[in-house]
Amino acid sequence: MPPSFYTLIEMSFPEDRKRVAIEAPGRSVGRASWTFNELSSAVARAASLIAGLALKRGDRVAVQVEKSPEALFIYLACLRGGFVFLPMNTAYRMDEVDYLIGNAEPALIVCDPAREEETRHMAARHGAPHVLTLDAQGRGSFPEAAAKVRDAVPPVACASTDLAAILYTSGTTGKPKGAMLSHGNLAANGLALRDSWRFTADDLLLHALPIFHAHGLFVACHCALLSGARMIWLEKFDRAEVLSHLPRATVFMGVPTFYTRLLAGDDFNARNAAHMRLFTSGSAPLLAETFEEFKTRTGKAILERYGMTETGMNTSNPYDGERRAGTVGFPLPEVEVRVMSEEGHPLKQGEIGGLQVRGPNVFSGYWRMPEKTAEEFADGGWFKTGDVAMIDADGYVHLVGRAKDLIISGGFNVYPKEIETLIDEMPEVEESAIVGVPHKDFGEAGVAVVILRKGAALDEAALIARLKEKIANYKVPKRAFFVDVLPRNTMGKVQKNLLRDTYRDACA
């Protein structure tokens, strides 16, 4: 039997465990670095604390906290103890969190101290027995209690099929869906990326991504942990801070917005990137112009890859070989991809259709949604990604659209239906449609096109302000336009392609 995923992580640590594993240079108080030994001990104490709350294997631990090394330790503690980790976007409003807590039914919620009171009320309403706190500086009731733990319980031997994490992705119906990821899913994907991208213990990863998201938590952290590499841990992407640490690092992972912001000033050049061996980009399409400008400016080609919450990473441009702008490369080891017609027939190279994937990285289904799970899988274990793609004659995968009208803004998924539902509930509104349009900084941004009820008055600023009270800022449309009618086809369906064309320059 292969080792558990957490055991595999610890087996990958360097022989000298007194080496620094994580540096947190932005820390104003408390600890700012951890060796691999200290990381291991912190995780063991956190796992023992959770177990001491009478949580058992398979119980959920919901976490909505600012990025910190201690937050990473809670995730690793869940892997070690057999608990199911549920990260939540820090931008989520309480209404959004309330749905996730009610759906996942966690036994423990870890929140920011500033939200403790309202979180406790919500936990009581849903029967969650425990609430602990953690802030960005590593302070709170969780680390205080963990520091008092003396006897660490042994790691739980988790099978590859055991559930490790639930990541919620908003659905086209407006209700978020919990993607169930197993220990085997995470291990297979992490090892494939580590080997494909040539990670070693000599690497130093500059980590500026959030960790409530698969990109920052699974892709970045797993590559480093499974190779014994070190991490410079930034609380968020700050251009000046990234530039100050880049000369020391060897790897940087970002969303396209990070790269456009780096390129925005002349102080980013080949000298900054001279020591770097790898820049990767994902979570949203990287514009060919950004790819070419980055290459011209630094002499380095960004490696673009493609993944999803439900699958982890599926494809990657090659580490050795041509990294083609506008493509997401080839399938990762053990991952299969195919392009299918609407009738369900395999398409040839050069033909455009629905992209499906299969492999050990693919999730088992949506939490408590068996019917939705069945809809999303084709015979033979193929997952229907909802993306429209083409595979060229050389085998490179090209993403050409999204069948489900998904908007990816700044690397985050925005599903129009969720926002349309909120707008349609406004008393002044008859109907609305949300479409994604190009945005230089975020890659894509939402635009609301709204029909008002007869005699009603509502302006753009008021509509946007109301939405900001209900949902995370990244979901809020950047612009709103008011019209008398929405374009429809003969079946009455709103023609969003026409709206995208009409408002294409709205965020230019």
BELZI-V386543 format. One record per residue. N is the residue number from 0. RES is the residue in one small letter. SS is DSSP state (h for helix, s for strand, l for the rest). BURIAL is # if it has 24 or more other C-alpha atoms within 12 Angstrom, else .. D_LAST is the distance of its C-alpha to the last C-alpha in Angstrom with 2 decimals. Layout:
[[N	RES	SS	BURIAL	D_LAST] [N	RES	SS	BURIAL	D_LAST]]
This chain:
[[0	m	l	.	54.94] [1	p	l	.	51.85] [2	p	l	.	51.08] [3	s	l	#	48.82] [4	f	h	#	45.19] [5	y	h	#	45.72] [6	t	h	#	48.93] [7	l	h	#	47.10] [8	i	h	#	44.61] [9	e	h	#	47.50] [10	m	h	.	49.33] [11	s	l	#	46.36] [12	f	l	#	46.60] [13	p	l	#	48.06] [14	e	l	.	51.82] [15	d	l	.	51.54] [16	r	l	.	50.11] [17	k	l	.	50.40] [18	r	l	.	47.30] [19	v	s	#	44.24] [20	a	s	#	41.95] [21	i	s	#	39.23] [22	e	s	#	38.27] [23	a	l	#	36.30] [24	p	l	#	35.72] [25	g	l	#	33.73] [26	r	l	.	36.78] [27	s	l	.	38.17] [28	v	l	.	41.20] [29	g	l	.	43.24] [30	r	l	.	43.27] [31	a	l	#	40.69] [32	s	s	#	42.01] [33	w	s	#	43.90] [34	t	s	#	46.10] [35	f	h	#	46.33] [36	n	h	.	49.61] [37	e	h	#	48.08] [38	l	h	#	45.19] [39	s	h	#	47.77] [40	s	h	#	49.89] [41	a	h	#	47.02] [42	v	h	#	46.03] [43	a	h	#	49.69] [44	r	h	#	50.13] [45	a	h	#	47.02] [46	a	h	#	48.23] [47	s	h	#	51.68] [48	l	h	#	50.38] [49	i	h	#	48.54] [50	a	h	#	51.64] [51	g	h	.	53.73] [52	l	l	.	51.88] [53	a	l	.	53.52] [54	l	l	#	50.43] [55	k	l	.	51.42] [56	r	l	#	49.86] [57	g	l	#	47.03] [58	d	l	#	46.31] [59	r	s	#	42.68] [60	v	s	#	41.33] [61	a	s	#	38.06] [62	v	s	#	36.15] [63	q	s	#	33.34] [64	v	l	#	33.40] [65	e	l	#	31.35] [66	k	l	#	31.34] [67	s	l	#	34.68] [68	p	h	#	37.30] [69	e	h	#	39.50] [70	a	h	#	37.00] [71	l	h	#	37.19] [72	f	h	#	40.97] [73	i	h	#	40.95] [74	y	h	#	39.16] [75	l	h	#	41.72] [76	a	h	#	44.49] [77	c	h	#	43.57] [78	l	h	#	43.86] [79	r	h	#	47.17] [80	g	h	#	48.58] [81	g	l	#	47.50] [82	f	l	#	45.27] [83	v	s	#	42.00] [84	f	s	#	38.92] [85	l	s	#	36.21] [86	p	s	#	33.19] [87	m	l	#	30.85] [88	n	l	#	27.36] [89	t	l	#	27.89] [90	a	l	#	25.04] [91	y	l	#	26.96] [92	r	l	#	28.43] [93	m	h	#	32.14] [94	d	h	.	31.82] [95	e	h	#	30.05] [96	v	h	#	32.65] [97	d	h	#	35.42] [98	y	h	#	34.72] [99	l	h	#	34.71] [100	i	h	#	37.92] [101	g	h	#	39.58] [102	n	h	#	38.73] [103	a	h	#	39.59] [104	e	l	#	42.55] [105	p	l	#	42.54] [106	a	l	#	45.73] [107	l	s	#	43.96] [108	i	s	#	40.75] [109	v	s	#	39.55] [110	c	s	#	37.17] [111	d	l	#	36.03] [112	p	h	#	38.84] [113	a	h	.	36.63] [114	r	h	#	36.43] [115	e	h	#	40.05] [116	e	h	.	41.50] [117	e	h	.	39.07] [118	t	h	#	39.16] [119	r	h	#	42.95] [120	h	h	.	42.94] [121	m	h	#	40.69] [122	a	h	#	42.86] [123	a	h	.	45.98] [124	r	h	.	44.59] [125	h	h	#	43.92] [126	g	l	.	47.01] [127	a	l	#	45.41] [128	p	l	#	48.36] [129	h	s	#	46.80] [130	v	s	#	44.00] [131	l	s	#	43.57] [132	t	s	#	41.03] [133	l	l	#	39.18] [134	d	l	#	36.77] [135	a	l	#	34.56] [136	q	l	#	37.54] [137	g	l	#	39.84] [138	r	l	#	41.77] [139	g	l	#	42.83] [140	s	h	#	45.61] [141	f	h	#	44.74] [142	p	h	#	45.21] [143	e	h	.	48.14] [144	a	h	.	49.91] [145	a	h	#	49.12] [146	a	h	#	50.62] [147	k	l	.	53.91] [148	v	l	.	54.21] [149	r	l	.	57.10] [150	d	l	.	57.92] [151	a	l	#	55.06] [152	v	l	.	55.48] [153	p	l	.	55.31] [154	p	l	#	52.17] [155	v	l	#	52.17] [156	a	l	.	52.58] [157	c	l	#	49.63] [158	a	l	#	49.68] [159	s	l	#	46.72] [160	t	l	#	46.32] [161	d	l	#	46.32] [162	l	s	#	43.16] [163	a	s	#	41.34] [164	a	s	#	38.06] [165	i	s	#	36.15] [166	l	s	#	32.37] [167	y	s	#	30.76] [168	t	s	#	27.82] [169	s	l	#	26.54] [170	g	l	#	27.80] [171	t	l	#	26.52] [172	t	l	.	29.28] [173	g	l	.	27.81] [174	k	l	#	30.62] [175	p	l	#	30.10] [176	k	s	#	32.27] [177	g	s	#	34.20] [178	a	s	#	34.23] [179	m	s	#	37.68] [180	l	s	#	37.83] [181	s	s	#	41.28] [182	h	h	#	42.73] [183	g	h	#	43.06] [184	n	h	#	39.42] [185	l	h	#	38.35] [186	a	h	#	41.07] [187	a	h	#	40.45] [188	n	h	#	36.74] [189	g	h	#	37.31] [190	l	h	#	40.05] [191	a	h	#	38.15] [192	l	h	#	35.22] [193	r	h	#	37.63] [194	d	h	.	39.51] [195	s	h	#	36.66] [196	w	l	#	34.83] [197	r	l	#	38.16] [198	f	l	#	38.19] [199	t	l	#	41.38] [200	a	l	#	42.93] [201	d	l	.	41.98] [202	d	l	#	38.26] [203	l	s	#	36.40] [204	l	s	#	33.23] [205	l	s	#	30.64] [206	h	s	#	29.60] [207	a	l	#	26.41] [208	l	l	#	25.48] [209	p	l	#	26.45] [210	i	l	#	29.70] [211	f	l	#	29.32] [212	h	l	#	27.38] [213	a	h	#	29.07] [214	h	h	#	27.10] [215	g	h	#	28.39] [216	l	h	#	31.71] [217	f	h	#	32.95] [218	v	h	#	31.29] [219	a	h	#	31.30] [220	c	h	#	34.43] [221	h	h	#	36.47] [222	c	h	#	35.98] [223	a	h	#	37.23] [224	l	h	#	40.02] [225	l	l	#	41.35] [226	s	l	#	41.73] [227	g	l	#	43.01] [228	a	l	#	40.07] [229	r	s	#	39.10] [230	m	s	#	35.92] [231	i	s	#	34.27] [232	w	s	#	32.98] [233	l	l	#	30.00] [234	e	l	#	29.27] [235	k	l	#	25.51] [236	f	l	#	22.99] [237	d	l	#	23.22] [238	r	h	#	22.05] [239	a	h	.	25.09] [240	e	h	.	27.49] [241	v	h	#	26.34] [242	l	h	#	26.79] [243	s	h	.	30.20] [244	h	h	#	31.51] [245	l	h	#	30.00] [246	p	l	#	32.90] [247	r	l	#	35.37] [248	a	l	#	33.65] [249	t	l	#	33.94] [250	v	s	#	31.33] [251	f	s	#	27.86] [252	m	s	#	26.03] [253	g	s	#	22.40] [254	v	l	#	19.35] [255	p	h	#	16.44] [256	t	h	#	14.82] [257	f	h	#	18.09] [258	y	h	#	17.86] [259	t	h	#	14.41] [260	r	h	#	15.79] [261	l	h	#	19.06] [262	l	l	#	17.64] [263	a	l	.	15.78] [264	g	l	.	19.21] [265	d	l	.	21.99] [266	d	l	.	24.51] [267	f	l	#	23.64] [268	n	l	#	25.67] [269	a	h	#	28.54] [270	r	h	.	30.95] [271	n	h	#	29.14] [272	a	h	#	29.22] [273	a	l	.	32.66] [274	h	l	#	34.49] [275	m	l	#	32.05] [276	r	l	#	33.21] [277	l	s	#	30.42] [278	f	s	#	26.72] [279	t	s	#	25.65] [280	s	s	#	22.38] [281	g	l	#	22.10] [282	s	l	#	21.13] [283	a	l	#	17.85] [284	p	l	#	17.07] [285	l	l	#	16.77] [286	l	l	#	14.61] [287	a	h	.	17.14] [288	e	h	.	15.38] [289	t	h	#	15.81] [290	f	h	#	19.35] [291	e	h	#	20.26] [292	e	h	#	18.99] [293	f	h	#	20.87] [294	k	h	#	23.91] [295	t	h	.	23.98] [296	r	h	#	23.65] [297	t	h	#	26.19] [298	g	l	.	28.24] [299	k	l	#	27.62] [300	a	l	#	26.15] [301	i	l	#	24.34] [302	l	s	#	26.27] [303	e	s	#	24.14] [304	r	s	#	25.98] [305	y	s	#	25.70] [306	g	s	#	27.26] [307	m	s	#	27.36] [308	t	l	#	28.92] [309	e	l	#	31.79] [310	t	l	#	32.60] [311	g	s	#	31.55] [312	m	s	#	30.57] [313	n	s	#	31.38] [314	t	s	#	30.37] [315	s	s	#	29.64] [316	n	l	#	29.16] [317	p	l	#	32.48] [318	y	l	#	33.54] [319	d	l	.	35.77] [320	g	l	.	34.43] [321	e	l	.	31.24] [322	r	l	#	28.02] [323	r	l	#	25.89] [324	a	l	#	22.12] [325	g	l	#	20.62] [326	t	l	#	23.86] [327	v	l	#	25.40] [328	g	l	#	28.83] [329	f	s	#	32.20] [330	p	s	#	33.88] [331	l	l	#	35.31] [332	p	l	#	39.11] [333	e	l	.	40.70] [334	v	l	#	37.45] [335	e	s	#	37.43] [336	v	s	#	34.52] [337	r	s	#	34.75] [338	v	s	#	32.70] [339	m	s	#	34.22] [340	s	l	.	34.16] [341	e	l	.	33.80] [342	e	l	.	37.59] [343	g	l	.	38.02] [344	h	l	.	39.04] [345	p	s	.	38.05] [346	l	l	.	35.86] [347	k	l	.	36.43] [348	q	l	.	34.33] [349	g	l	.	31.45] [350	e	l	#	31.40] [351	i	l	#	28.58] [352	g	s	#	29.51] [353	g	s	#	29.58] [354	l	s	#	29.89] [355	q	s	#	32.93] [356	v	s	#	34.29] [357	r	s	#	37.75] [358	g	l	#	39.31] [359	p	l	#	40.72] [360	n	l	#	37.25] [361	v	l	#	36.61] [362	f	l	#	37.17] [363	s	l	#	40.10] [364	g	s	#	38.30] [365	y	s	#	36.81] [366	w	l	#	38.83] [367	r	l	.	41.12] [368	m	l	.	39.28] [369	p	h	.	41.65] [370	e	h	.	40.61] [371	k	h	.	36.90] [372	t	h	#	37.98] [373	a	h	.	40.08] [374	e	h	.	37.27] [375	e	h	#	35.03] [376	f	s	#	37.72] [377	a	s	.	39.24] [378	d	l	.	42.86] [379	g	l	.	43.66] [380	g	l	#	41.34] [381	w	s	#	38.08] [382	f	s	#	35.04] [383	k	s	#	32.47] [384	t	s	#	29.14] [385	g	s	#	27.09] [386	d	s	#	24.95] [387	v	s	#	25.08] [388	a	s	#	26.09] [389	m	s	#	28.00] [390	i	s	#	30.54] [391	d	l	#	30.95] [392	a	l	.	34.31] [393	d	l	.	34.26] [394	g	l	#	33.65] [395	y	l	#	30.08] [396	v	s	#	28.15] [397	h	s	#	24.76] [398	l	s	#	22.65] [399	v	s	.	21.11] [400	g	s	#	20.17] [401	r	s	#	21.35] [402	a	l	.	24.02] [403	k	l	#	23.77] [404	d	l	#	20.15] [405	l	l	#	19.71] [406	i	s	#	16.34] [407	i	s	#	16.37] [408	s	s	#	14.22] [409	g	l	#	15.15] [410	g	l	#	18.26] [411	f	s	#	19.49] [412	n	s	#	20.34] [413	v	s	#	19.21] [414	y	l	#	21.31] [415	p	h	#	20.17] [416	k	h	#	23.80] [417	e	h	#	24.40] [418	i	h	#	21.71] [419	e	h	#	22.64] [420	t	h	#	26.24] [421	l	h	#	25.60] [422	i	h	#	23.71] [423	d	h	#	26.44] [424	e	l	.	29.05] [425	m	l	#	27.90] [426	p	l	.	30.59] [427	e	l	.	28.33] [428	v	s	#	26.47] [429	e	s	#	27.80] [430	e	s	#	25.33] [431	s	s	#	21.85] [432	a	s	#	19.66] [433	i	s	#	17.03] [434	v	s	#	14.71] [435	g	s	#	12.40] [436	v	s	#	8.96] [437	p	s	#	7.16] [438	h	s	#	6.06] [439	k	l	#	6.87] [440	d	l	#	9.66] [441	f	l	#	11.07] [442	g	s	#	10.71] [443	e	s	#	10.38] [444	a	s	#	10.23] [445	g	s	#	12.38] [446	v	s	#	11.98] [447	a	s	#	15.39] [448	v	s	#	16.83] [449	v	s	#	20.15] [450	i	s	#	23.40] [451	l	s	#	25.56] [452	r	l	.	29.35] [453	k	l	.	31.23] [454	g	l	.	31.68] [455	a	l	.	29.43] [456	a	l	.	26.96] [457	l	l	#	24.01] [458	d	l	.	20.79] [459	e	h	.	17.43] [460	a	h	.	18.54] [461	a	h	.	21.89] [462	l	h	#	20.72] [463	i	h	#	18.47] [464	a	h	.	21.37] [465	r	h	.	23.84] [466	l	h	#	22.00] [467	k	h	.	21.84] [468	e	h	.	25.62] [469	k	h	#	26.07] [470	i	l	#	23.82] [471	a	l	#	22.29] [472	n	h	#	19.04] [473	y	h	#	17.29] [474	k	h	#	18.17] [475	v	l	#	16.92] [476	p	l	#	13.96] [477	k	l	#	11.02] [478	r	s	#	11.17] [479	a	s	#	14.25] [480	f	s	#	15.17] [481	f	s	#	18.82] [482	v	l	.	20.47] [483	d	l	.	24.11] [484	v	l	.	24.15] [485	l	l	#	22.42] [486	p	l	#	22.84] [487	r	s	.	25.75] [488	n	l	.	27.89] [489	t	l	.	31.66] [490	m	l	.	32.24] [491	g	l	.	30.13] [492	k	l	.	27.41] [493	v	s	.	23.87] [494	q	l	.	21.95] [495	k	h	#	18.85] [496	n	h	#	17.98] [497	l	h	.	17.67] [498	l	h	#	15.51] [499	r	h	#	13.08] [500	d	h	.	13.11] [501	t	h	.	12.89] [502	y	l	#	9.88] [503	r	l	.	8.04] [504	d	l	.	5.01] [505	a	l	#	5.76] [506	c	l	#	3.80] [507	a	l	.	0.00]]
